[in-house]
Amino acid sequence: MLFENLKIRDVNLKNRVVVSPMCQYSAKDGYVQTHHRTHYGQLAMGGAGLVFIEATGVTPQGRITNGCLGIWDDKQIDGLREITQSVKVLGSIPAIQLGHAGQKASMQRPWHGNGPQTRIDTDRGDIIWEPIAPMDRPLDEGWLKPKRMERIELDEVKNAFVKAAQRSIEAGFEVVEVHMAHGYLLHSFLSPLSNFRDDEYGGTIENRMRFPVEIVKKVREIIGEKVPLFVRISAEDGLDGGWTIKDSVQLCHILKEAGVDVIDCSSGGNSSKGATASGQKRKSGFQVPFAEKIKNEVGIKTQAVGLIRTFDFANSILEEKQADLIALGRQHLFNPFWTNQARELANKNQDFEEWPQQYRWWLSKWKSALDDINEKP
């Protein structure tokens, strides 16, 4: 099943393999650089049906780090369009993840510490800015204190997501995902650990879901009926008193009604311990049960993520109806050609049909030479 087509609205994916959004922390003032062009082109060349670019900030304030991509300005469209054109030429569908870091904004790049910025970071030329969040409580001791969002900030962020979605379509992205996971802004509204407001956007689960759902509805409206809409969630916080998988099922029923096509099922992150820390023991496919539960109980397509490495295991998730799409992140960094090599392992691509033409010719000669060697006594 891994190599079967999947049609979602007007987009036809050539297979069920997805390159997960993975921050590269290499943008300059939010703009695409040479690294991005090379990186995403290589991932598309590897054969995945859907290639996500990294979490892209809808405002400068919504970036995770100084090195994160942005889509808050029309001038950023041209650089992003270069990426989408490359991905399409190489046979994949380009997708974008729209995000706002909220309480986790203005962080260090991971290789500089992956924590709150300090003077050492500003000495490197980075800037520190004030985050915004549901509450004015820092993520942890030593972290920046965010500004509590009032009506003006709520409206500004909502409008920023709408404008970013519109720019995404102009830049050539064919799938749009709203980032609602990992402790970033929209997840922080959902979780009772980070949202204990006493207005219409806090308190009950219905109120905590209100702002993220409002954004999803606006994004669906602006991208139209032909474009698939994904939402990435943290299916559970994995922390006492936090967001639970039961809460996610309730949310996903509402997201489905709002026009969401696929739920991208991750977990954790609503703490200072890491982007996806949830206290859960990590093992191969450790988040697949979330995708299975939401798929079966909500009746919506899901995307499975989390230490999925081998072809056989990825395919089994689909065969057992636990998910509809398989997303691999770091495995694609280790091996950008994972999908094409998986085809070979499945004995479905002996002529290298899915490889770029420039590679196909050389690889067919290479295989012939190997076959000759193997046939010799």
C-alpha positions as CSV (number, residue, x, y, z in Angstrom):
1,M,0.0,0.0,0.0
2,L,2.9,2.4,0.5
3,F,3.1,2.9,-3.2
4,E,-0.6,3.4,-3.9
5,N,-1.9,6.7,-5.0
6,L,-4.1,8.7,-2.6
7,K,-6.4,11.5,-3.8
8,I,-7.3,14.2,-1.3
9,R,-9.6,16.8,-2.8
10,D,-7.9,17.9,-6.1
11,V,-4.4,16.7,-5.2
12,N,-3.3,13.2,-6.2
13,L,-0.4,11.8,-4.2
14,K,1.7,9.3,-6.1
15,N,2.4,7.3,-2.9
16,R,1.7,7.4,0.8
17,V,5.2,8.6,1.9
18,V,5.5,12.1,3.4
19,V,8.6,14.1,4.3
20,S,7.8,15.6,7.7
21,P,8.3,19.3,8.3
22,M,11.8,19.7,9.9
23,C,13.1,23.1,10.9
24,Q,16.5,23.9,9.3
25,Y,17.2,27.1,11.3
26,S,19.0,28.5,8.3
27,A,16.8,31.3,7.0
28,K,17.9,34.9,7.0
29,D,15.3,37.3,8.3
30,G,12.7,34.7,7.4
31,Y,13.9,34.4,3.8
32,V,14.8,31.3,1.8
33,Q,18.5,30.6,1.4
34,T,20.6,28.3,-0.8
35,H,20.4,25.5,1.8
36,H,16.7,25.4,1.5
37,R,16.7,25.1,-2.3
38,T,19.1,22.3,-2.2
39,H,17.6,20.5,0.8
40,Y,14.0,20.4,-0.4
41,G,15.0,19.5,-4.0
42,Q,17.0,16.6,-2.8
43,L,14.1,15.3,-0.6
44,A,11.7,15.5,-3.6
45,M,14.2,13.7,-5.8
46,G,14.1,10.8,-3.3
47,G,10.5,9.9,-4.4
48,A,8.2,10.8,-1.5
49,G,4.7,11.7,-2.6
50,L,4.4,14.7,-0.4
51,V,7.2,17.0,0.8
52,F,6.6,19.5,3.6
53,I,8.8,22.4,4.1
54,E,9.6,23.3,7.7
55,A,7.3,25.2,10.2
56,T,7.0,28.6,8.6
57,G,6.3,31.6,10.8
58,V,3.1,33.6,10.0
59,T,4.7,36.7,11.7
60,P,8.3,37.7,12.7
61,Q,7.2,37.3,16.3
62,G,5.9,33.8,15.6
63,R,9.3,32.3,14.6
64,I,10.8,29.7,16.8
65,T,14.4,31.0,16.2
66,N,16.1,33.7,14.3
67,G,16.9,31.1,11.6
68,C,13.3,30.0,10.9
69,L,11.5,30.6,7.6
70,G,8.7,33.1,7.4
71,I,5.7,33.9,5.2
72,W,4.5,37.2,6.7
73,D,5.6,39.4,3.7
74,D,4.7,39.2,0.0
75,K,8.4,39.6,-0.7
76,Q,9.0,36.1,0.7
77,I,6.8,34.5,-1.9
78,D,9.4,34.4,-4.7
79,G,11.9,32.4,-2.6
80,L,9.3,29.9,-1.5
81,R,8.1,29.6,-5.1
82,E,11.6,28.5,-6.1
83,I,11.2,25.6,-3.7
84,T,7.7,24.6,-4.9
85,Q,8.7,24.6,-8.5
86,S,11.7,22.4,-7.8
87,V,9.6,19.9,-5.8
88,K,7.0,19.7,-8.6
89,V,9.6,19.3,-11.4
90,L,11.1,16.4,-9.4
91,G,7.7,14.7,-9.1
92,S,6.5,15.4,-5.6
93,I,3.7,17.6,-4.1
94,P,4.9,20.6,-2.2
95,A,3.3,21.3,1.2
96,I,3.8,24.0,3.8
97,Q,3.3,24.0,7.6
98,L,2.1,27.3,8.9
99,G,3.0,28.0,12.5
100,H,3.3,30.5,15.4
101,A,5.8,29.6,18.1
102,G,3.9,31.5,20.9
103,Q,5.5,30.8,24.3
104,K,8.4,29.1,22.6
105,A,9.4,32.0,20.3
106,S,12.8,33.7,20.3
107,M,14.6,30.4,21.2
108,Q,18.2,29.6,20.4
109,R,19.0,27.5,17.4
110,P,19.4,23.9,18.6
111,W,23.1,23.7,18.1
112,H,23.5,26.8,20.2
113,G,21.6,25.3,23.2
114,N,17.9,24.9,22.2
115,G,16.9,27.1,25.1
116,P,16.0,30.7,25.8
117,Q,18.3,33.2,24.1
118,T,21.0,35.0,26.0
119,R,23.6,37.7,25.4
120,I,25.8,35.1,23.7
121,D,23.2,34.8,21.0
122,T,22.9,38.5,20.5
123,D,26.7,38.7,20.3
124,R,26.4,36.3,17.3
125,G,24.0,38.8,15.7
126,D,20.7,37.3,16.6
127,I,17.9,39.4,18.1
128,I,15.6,38.7,21.1
129,W,11.9,39.6,20.9
130,E,8.9,39.4,23.2
131,P,6.8,36.2,22.7
132,I,3.0,36.2,23.0
133,A,0.9,33.4,24.5
134,P,-2.4,32.7,26.2
135,M,-0.9,33.6,29.5
136,D,2.0,35.8,30.7
137,R,3.7,32.9,32.4
138,P,7.2,31.8,31.1
139,L,7.5,28.3,29.8
140,D,10.0,27.6,32.5
141,E,12.5,29.3,34.8
142,G,14.9,31.5,32.8
143,W,12.6,31.6,29.8
144,L,11.2,34.8,28.3
145,K,8.0,36.0,29.8
146,P,5.4,36.2,27.1
147,K,2.8,38.9,26.7
148,R,-0.8,37.7,27.5
149,M,-2.7,37.9,24.2
150,E,-5.6,40.3,24.3
151,R,-8.2,41.0,21.5
152,I,-5.8,43.0,19.4
153,E,-3.2,40.2,19.4
154,L,-5.8,37.5,18.8
155,D,-7.1,39.3,15.8
156,E,-3.6,40.0,14.4
157,V,-2.5,36.4,14.7
158,K,-5.8,35.1,13.1
159,N,-5.3,37.6,10.2
160,A,-1.7,36.6,9.9
161,F,-2.6,32.9,9.4
162,V,-5.1,33.9,6.8
163,K,-2.6,36.0,4.9
164,A,0.1,33.3,5.2
165,A,-2.3,30.7,3.8
166,Q,-3.1,33.0,0.8
167,R,0.6,33.6,0.2
168,S,1.2,29.8,0.4
169,I,-1.2,29.2,-2.5
170,E,0.5,32.1,-4.5
171,A,3.9,30.5,-3.8
172,G,2.7,27.2,-5.4
173,F,2.1,25.0,-2.3
174,E,-0.6,22.4,-3.0
175,V,-1.2,21.3,0.6
176,V,-1.4,23.5,3.7
177,E,-1.0,22.4,7.3
178,V,-1.8,24.3,10.4
179,H,0.7,23.6,13.2
180,M,-1.3,22.9,16.4
181,A,1.3,20.8,18.3
182,H,4.5,20.8,20.3
183,G,3.8,23.6,22.8
184,Y,3.6,26.3,20.2
185,L,0.9,28.9,20.2
186,L,-2.2,27.0,19.1
187,H,-1.3,23.9,21.2
188,S,-0.7,26.2,24.2
189,F,-4.3,27.4,23.8
190,L,-5.6,23.9,23.8
191,S,-3.7,22.6,26.8
192,P,-4.9,23.3,30.4
193,L,-1.2,23.3,31.4
194,S,-0.6,26.5,29.5
195,N,-4.1,28.1,29.2
196,F,-6.0,29.0,32.3
197,R,-7.6,32.1,31.0
198,D,-11.0,33.2,32.4
199,D,-12.5,34.5,29.1
200,E,-14.1,32.9,26.1
201,Y,-10.7,31.5,25.1
202,G,-9.9,29.6,28.3
203,G,-11.4,27.5,31.0
204,T,-13.5,24.7,29.5
205,I,-12.2,22.6,26.7
206,E,-14.7,24.2,24.3
207,N,-13.3,27.6,25.1
208,R,-9.7,26.4,24.9
209,M,-10.4,25.0,21.4
210,R,-12.1,28.1,20.2
211,F,-9.1,30.2,19.0
212,P,-7.3,27.3,17.1
213,V,-10.6,26.2,15.5
214,E,-11.4,29.8,14.4
215,I,-8.0,29.9,12.7
216,V,-8.6,26.6,10.9
217,K,-12.0,27.7,9.6
218,K,-10.4,31.0,8.3
219,V,-7.6,29.1,6.6
220,R,-10.0,26.6,5.0
221,E,-12.1,29.5,3.7
222,I,-9.1,31.3,2.1
223,I,-7.4,28.3,0.4
224,G,-10.7,27.1,-1.2
225,E,-12.3,23.7,-1.6
226,K,-9.7,22.2,-3.9
227,V,-6.7,22.4,-1.6
228,P,-6.1,19.7,1.1
229,L,-5.9,21.0,4.7
230,F,-3.8,19.2,7.3
231,V,-3.6,19.9,11.0
232,R,-0.7,18.7,13.1
233,I,-1.7,18.0,16.7
234,S,0.0,16.8,19.8
235,A,-2.4,14.0,20.5
236,E,-1.5,14.2,24.2
237,D,0.8,16.3,26.4
238,G,1.9,13.2,28.3
239,L,2.0,15.2,31.5
240,D,-0.2,15.1,34.5
241,G,-3.3,17.3,34.1
242,G,-2.5,18.0,30.5
243,W,-4.2,17.5,27.1
244,T,-5.2,13.9,26.5
245,I,-6.0,11.6,23.6
246,K,-9.6,11.8,24.6
247,D,-9.4,15.6,24.2
248,S,-7.8,15.1,20.8
249,V,-10.7,12.9,19.6
250,Q,-13.2,15.6,20.6
251,L,-11.1,18.3,18.8
252,C,-10.7,16.2,15.7
253,H,-14.5,15.8,15.3
254,I,-14.7,19.6,15.2
255,L,-11.7,19.9,12.8
256,K,-13.3,17.4,10.5
257,E,-16.5,19.5,10.4
258,A,-14.4,22.6,9.8
259,G,-13.0,21.1,6.6
260,V,-9.8,19.5,7.7
261,D,-8.8,16.5,5.6
262,V,-5.9,14.9,7.5
263,I,-4.8,14.9,11.1
264,D,-1.0,14.7,11.5
265,C,-0.6,12.9,14.8
266,S,2.4,13.8,16.9
267,S,2.6,14.3,20.7
268,G,4.2,16.2,23.5
269,G,6.2,19.4,23.5
270,N,4.3,21.5,25.9
271,S,7.3,22.0,28.2
272,S,10.9,23.3,28.1
273,K,12.3,19.8,27.8
274,G,12.2,19.6,24.0
275,A,10.2,20.1,20.9
276,T,8.2,16.8,21.3
277,A,9.0,15.7,24.8
278,S,6.0,13.9,26.4
279,G,7.4,11.6,29.0
280,Q,6.5,8.7,26.8
281,K,9.0,5.9,26.1
282,R,10.2,6.3,22.5
283,K,10.3,3.2,20.3
284,S,9.6,2.5,16.7
285,G,6.1,3.8,15.8
286,F,5.4,5.0,19.3
287,Q,2.9,7.6,18.1
288,V,1.1,5.3,15.6
289,P,-1.7,4.3,18.1
290,F,-2.7,8.0,18.2
291,A,-3.2,8.0,14.4
292,E,-5.1,4.7,14.6
293,K,-7.5,5.9,17.4
294,I,-8.3,9.2,15.7
295,K,-8.7,7.6,12.3
296,N,-11.1,5.0,13.6
297,E,-13.1,7.0,16.1
298,V,-13.4,10.2,14.1
299,G,-13.5,8.8,10.6
300,I,-10.9,11.1,9.2
301,K,-7.6,10.4,7.4
302,T,-4.5,10.4,9.6
303,Q,-0.8,10.7,9.2
304,A,1.4,8.5,11.3
305,V,4.8,9.8,12.6
306,G,7.5,8.8,15.0
307,L,10.6,6.7,14.5
308,I,9.2,4.9,11.5
309,R,12.3,3.6,9.7
310,T,11.8,0.5,7.6
311,F,9.7,-0.2,4.5
312,D,8.0,-3.3,6.0
313,F,6.9,-1.5,9.2
314,A,5.7,1.6,7.3
315,N,3.7,-0.6,4.9
316,S,2.2,-2.6,7.8
317,I,0.8,0.6,9.4
318,L,-1.2,1.1,6.2
319,E,-2.2,-2.5,5.7
320,E,-3.5,-2.6,9.3
321,K,-5.5,0.5,8.7
322,Q,-3.8,2.5,11.4
323,A,-3.2,5.5,9.2
324,D,-3.5,6.7,5.6
325,L,-0.1,8.4,5.3
326,I,3.4,7.7,6.6
327,A,5.6,10.6,7.6
328,L,9.3,10.2,8.0
329,G,11.5,13.0,9.3
330,R,15.1,12.3,10.3
331,Q,15.0,9.0,8.4
332,H,14.8,11.2,5.2
333,L,17.8,13.2,6.4
334,F,19.8,10.0,6.8
335,N,18.5,8.7,3.5
336,P,16.8,11.2,1.2
337,F,16.1,8.4,-1.3
338,W,14.3,6.2,1.2
339,T,11.1,6.0,-0.9
340,N,12.9,5.0,-4.1
341,Q,15.0,2.4,-2.3
342,A,11.9,1.1,-0.5
343,R,10.4,0.4,-4.0
344,E,13.5,-1.7,-4.8
345,L,13.2,-3.6,-1.6
346,A,9.5,-4.3,-2.5
347,N,10.7,-5.5,-6.0
348,K,8.5,-2.9,-7.7
349,N,11.1,-0.7,-9.3
350,Q,13.7,-2.9,-11.1
351,D,13.9,-0.3,-14.0
352,F,14.4,2.7,-11.6
353,E,11.3,4.2,-13.2
354,E,10.7,6.6,-10.3
355,W,14.2,7.9,-10.1
356,P,15.1,11.1,-11.9
357,Q,16.1,10.5,-15.5
358,Q,19.6,11.7,-14.9
359,Y,20.0,9.0,-12.3
360,R,17.9,6.3,-14.0
361,W,20.3,5.7,-16.9
362,W,23.4,5.4,-14.6
363,L,21.7,3.2,-12.1
364,S,20.4,0.8,-14.7
365,K,24.0,0.3,-16.0
366,W,25.1,-0.1,-12.4
367,K,22.5,-2.8,-11.8
368,S,23.5,-4.6,-15.0
369,A,27.1,-4.7,-13.9
370,L,26.2,-6.0,-10.5
371,D,24.0,-8.7,-12.0
372,D,26.9,-9.8,-14.2
373,I,29.2,-10.0,-11.2
374,N,26.7,-12.0,-9.2
375,E,26.2,-14.5,-12.1
376,K,29.9,-15.3,-12.3
377,P,31.0,-18.5,-10.5
